[in-house]
Amino acid sequence: MNRLSLGTKVIMLITALSMTLASTISAADFTEFPKPTWSTTVPANTSTNDFAYKPIEHQYLPIVSTKDNTAYMLLRHKVGNKSTYQMMAVNDVTGKQKWVHTSPYRYNPYNIDANGNAYYVEDVKVGNKHGSKLIALDANMKPRWEKVFPDGGNFEVLSDGRYAVIDFVKEQNLLKLYSPEGKELISRMYNGNIRHIQGDYVGTANYEENATVITVYSISRNKKITSYSWPKEYFSPYHNDFDVLSGGTILVPLIDENTGMETLQGISPTGKKKWTRSLPTPVPNSTLFQSIGNHYLIQEKNTLSVYDTNNKQISTRTFDDLPELGKLQFLNKDTFVFGAVEDKGLVPVKLIEQGFTNNDYVTLPSKAVYHVLDRTLSSINALKLDQAPFSAENIRFVNANTFYLTMEKTLAKYELIGK
């Protein structure tokens, strides 16, 4: 029988108490709603609405470029029954509008990467073909570079700043990757439909009679790494087809067609299975798993758990103070935000408060709690309001001390300072 010394027991008790305190006490709790650093009104007939973040890409608006001190915001322009898109650039220091780029298209032709590089795709005619022109815009709305694609294609900015152009060639996809400066990095042909690109990996989907087969390739090595089957035409709204840790481990979700339950496998860069674990039952608007550097995060309702590349648990924490199901905003590979706003619905009144003006519907002041966390789930900052004049769809953090509110007719910047 193993016996622990009194000193060892005391150390274990202190360690346990320290972990408990670390999971409940924030480094700084901000309980008063700050005054805006600046607030700007969007142009006439436009709105910041209808731009819900991409749930599996974690991109909120605005996107802020620190090198240019510019905040980029997408707008919906509507006159009568016609609705089009615009991009607005704002000086992030003063809040003064720098420019508004107008598009004639009903679809969204804009893309912005995490560093604030803006892109616009316009329709052009190339001989007898209807092609596309990709234009990279600088902070002054001038083209940094542009390229014409005679056959058009799908255009997507990646989280690391590269730009992907996917062209359909019969039953194959031609992938071309470009640097933010417009240099072609690679050109590869893949069987099936490309659905996800991350780091050095690209995933394709082939739709067979009774299944969807996902295949993951290394782009640089031009080599198949792994493949797995999902139920026919399956697509998860909660996570990507796969995820990649910074050390190269690939996270692959597998689905039981009968139960709908998922398991997660860790695959090495050579294709070898490292480990398998079960995933929680999906909850609407909940992220099941997400890479954060060389760790990964699992959300089960309002409990977060962090694991390393070998599936060893690093930390776990339940956020009992959230008024609703928490949503994640990822700031970088080391920090992210987890929080929620109490949903009281909308009321058809006009409210002028804290600089907000809304002539149609407003959100009733509600409880809001947002934690800025590191990879150990320790709080860096926390915003805790009893009367928050915004909903969960309105708030966007860009770092531990700065957030923005998009309130249909206004865009405003706030800073958490003084503690």
Order of alpha helices (4+ residues) and beta strands (2+ residues): alpha-beta-beta-beta-beta-beta-beta-beta-beta-beta-beta-beta-beta-beta-beta-beta-beta-beta-beta-beta-beta-beta-beta-beta-beta-beta-beta-beta-beta-beta-beta-beta-beta-beta-beta-beta-beta-beta-beta
